[in-house]
């Protein structure tokens, strides 16, 4: 998992005793701490290795700390810079923020205060990396979800996809196994106005009948044997996005009736629960069964 990767903290301060104290206190299996006592040394370290967090003193022998920010961030624009200064002032704080500082500490500060600031920076780094991976995955899905072909039939399918993408109405996609129903569903979602919203797919034929309801609508603690905690269903997870119900023809009839109520009212109730939850989910269903027959 991302948050378990070891991070690197660079301390930039001309006070060697302070640097060693912080290094001893902050070093751990999850955090490597290195030090630099001059501006050139700190920039050299940033150019040679990936620095996650910098504790940067405002007053260094060569120059003021905030003037180093552009170069530090040029080497790695995700580095979190925590300013520290023994001369706190509003002007210094403004300079630090404008220069790209993530946080600001006034000396003397407790080492525990620094630890909390570093923990916040690490959490922010992890969230940013998670978001980058999510965007990358979405972009790859969009790139890979294309229709290839020049026949008239595919042109008509593309036209229908474009029409469906502009409205929020439920869509039913039919066709034999292997004809690309899942691809069409994804294209409808990713061609729509909010392609960054979640797209979740569930194969109704792959889930045991006694579990489909809790998978779709979730359950409350104690709703059945083994329900030790409350759990969101797929409808709640897909909030603001699209839910593809693949092989909808395999869903038990009593659940199809319940699903119709969800489509009409845009509301769900978790299994074993009393409260009604309003949802905003676009439904696309697909089946290889001849539903009319």
N, C-alpha and C positions, 0 to 999 in steps of 0.2 A: 504494500500500500504506500501511497505517496508520502504520507506524514511520517513514515518510519525511516525514510532516507536520512542519513546523517547530514546535518546542516553545518555551515561554516560561519563563524562570527569573527570579524576582524575588529580589533580595538586599535584605534588611532589616537594616541595621546603621548605627549612628551614626558609625562610623569611615569617613570618605569615601575615604581612601587605600586602605583595605582593599577597599571596594566597587569602586573603579576597577581595582584589581589583578585582582580576581576577574572583573570584566566583560571586561577585555582578554584574560585567559587562556581564559575559557569561551566567548566569542562565536564563533559559526561559522555556516555556511550552514544548519545544522540546529537551531541554538539561539539564540534572541534573549534577551539579558540586559538587564534593566532594574533600576534601583536605587531604594530609598527609605530615608530616614535617620531617619524618625520613625514611630511607630505609626499616627497618623492618615493620613499619606501612603500607607503600605503598604495600609491597609484601603480607602482611596479607589481605589487602583489595582486591588485585587482586585474591587471592586464595578463597575469600568468595563470590565474586559477579562478574558478567560479566562487565568488563571495556572496553568500546569501544575505548577511546582515552586517552592517558597519556601525560600530559605536564611535562616533566622530567628535573629537573635541573642537570647540569653536575657535579656540586660540592656540595655534601651532606656531613654532618659531619662524617658519617661512611665510605663512599666510593664514588668513582666516579660513576656518573649516568649511564654511558654506561655499567657498569658491572652488572646492574640490568636487562638489556634487556632480556637475555636468560631466566631468571626466569619468567619475566612478560609474555613473549611470550609462555612459557611452559604452563601457565595457560590458555591463549587464544591466539592462533597463528594469529588471525585476528586483535588483538589490534594494533592501529596506535599510534606509539610513536613519539612525537614531542620534540626534545631536545631544551633546552634553556640554554645559558651560557653567563656569563659576561666576559668570556675570550675566545673570538672567535679565532680560528686558523684553518689552514688546517688540522693539525694532529687531532684536536678534531672532525672536521667534518668527517674525514675518520673513526675514531674510532666509531663515532655514526652510520654511515651508515653500517659499518661492523657488528655492534652489532644488527642491525635490525631497525634503526630509519627510520621513514617515512618522517620526515621533520626536519628542523634545523633553530632555531631562535637565533639571537644575542641580548643579553641585552645591553642597554635598548631598548625595542621594544614598538611600539604603540599597544594598546589593539585591535585596528581595524586590525592590521597585524595578531595578534593571531586569531581573529575571522575568517579571511579569511583562515588561515591555518587549523583551525578546520573544516570549511565548506568544504575544499578540502578533508580532511580526511573522513568526513561523506559521501561525494559523492562517494569516493572510496569504502567505506564499503558497501554502497547500491548497487553499481555495482557488487561487488564481490558476495553479497548475491543473486542478480538477476541471475548471471551466475551460481551459485551453484544450484539454483532452476531449471534453464534451463537444466543443466547437469543431475540433478536428474530425471527430467521429461523424458528426452531422454533415460536415462538408464532404467527407468521403462517401457517405450514404447518398447524398445528393448527386455526386459525380457518377456513382455507379448505378443509380436508378434512372436508366434511360431506356427509351424504346428504340430498337434498331430495326429498320426495315423501311421499304418504300412503297409497299403495296397499298392499295386504296383502303383496305380494311384497317390497317394500322393508322392511316391518316384520320379515319373516322374515329378510332379509339382516342387518338390524341386530341381531337376536337372535343370529344365528350369529357376528357380529363380536364381540359381547360375550362369548360363550362362548370363542371363539378367543383373545381378549385375556387370559384368565385362566390359560392354559396355555402351555407352551413347545414343544408339539408342532409339527412342520412342517405347513404348510397349503398346499393346492393350490387355486387359484382359477381357475375355468373360465368361459368366456363369450366371445361374439363381440367383434370389434374395436369399441371405443367404448362398451362397456357399463359401464365404471368399475372394472375389475379393480385398477388402480393405486390408485384412491381407497380401495377396500376394504382393500387391503394396508396403506396408511398409517393407516387408522382402527384396524386391529388393533394396529398398533405404538403409536400415540399414545393408545389407550384402555388400554394395558397399564400395569403397575405402574411401569415406568421409562421414561416417555415422553421423557425428556431424553437417553436413550442414542441412539447414531447409527442413522440409517435410511439405508441405501444401496441404490440400485436399479441393476440392470444389465440391458440388453436383449440377450439371448443371440443374437438374429437380426441385431444390428447390428455384431457383432464378428467379424472373419474367423476361420475355424475354427482356423488355426494360431496364433492369439493368445489364444483363450479360456482355455486352461489357465494361461498365465502371468498373465492378468488376474485369474483366480479365486484361484490359489494362490501367485502371486509367483514370483520366480526368484532364484537366486544369481548372483554375478558370474561371467561366463564360461560360463553355462549354454548359451548359443547365440551366434551371431554378432551382435554389437551389444549384448550384455548387459555393458556396461562397469561397471555397479554392481549391487549387490543391490537388490531391490525388493520391498516388501510387496505381497501380493495383496489382493483385495477382502475375502476372508474375514478377514484380519488387521485391515484397516481398520474392519471392522464389529464388532470385538470388543466384547462386552457389549450389542450391539444387534441389529438386524434386517437381514437381507440379502434383498432381493426379486430373484428370478431371473425376469425377465419373458420371455415367449415361451420357456419352458423346453422346449417341444416342438421348437424349432429347434436345440437343443444336440446335438452328435454323440453317438451311442450310447455310444462308449467313455468319453466324459467323464461321461455320465449314470451309468455304472457306477462311476466313480471318485467321483462325488458321493454315491452311495449309501453308499460306504465312509465318507465324511466324516460323513454323517448318523448312521451307526451308531456310529462310534468317537469323534467329536468331535475328530479329529486331522487335520492336513494336513502335507504336505511340499512345500516350494518346488521348482520345476523346477530340476534340477541340484543339489539339496541332499541332505544325508544325515540331518539332524536332523529329528525329528518335533516338531511344534508343536501343543500342545493349544489348542483354541479354544472360545469360549462365544458362539455366534451362533445366533440364531433364524432359520430358513429359511422364507420364504414364496415359493412359485412360482406363476406365472400363465401361462396359455396360452389361445389362441383356437382351438387344434386339438382335435378330439375324440380324446382320448388313448385311450379304450377301443377306438375303431374303428381 
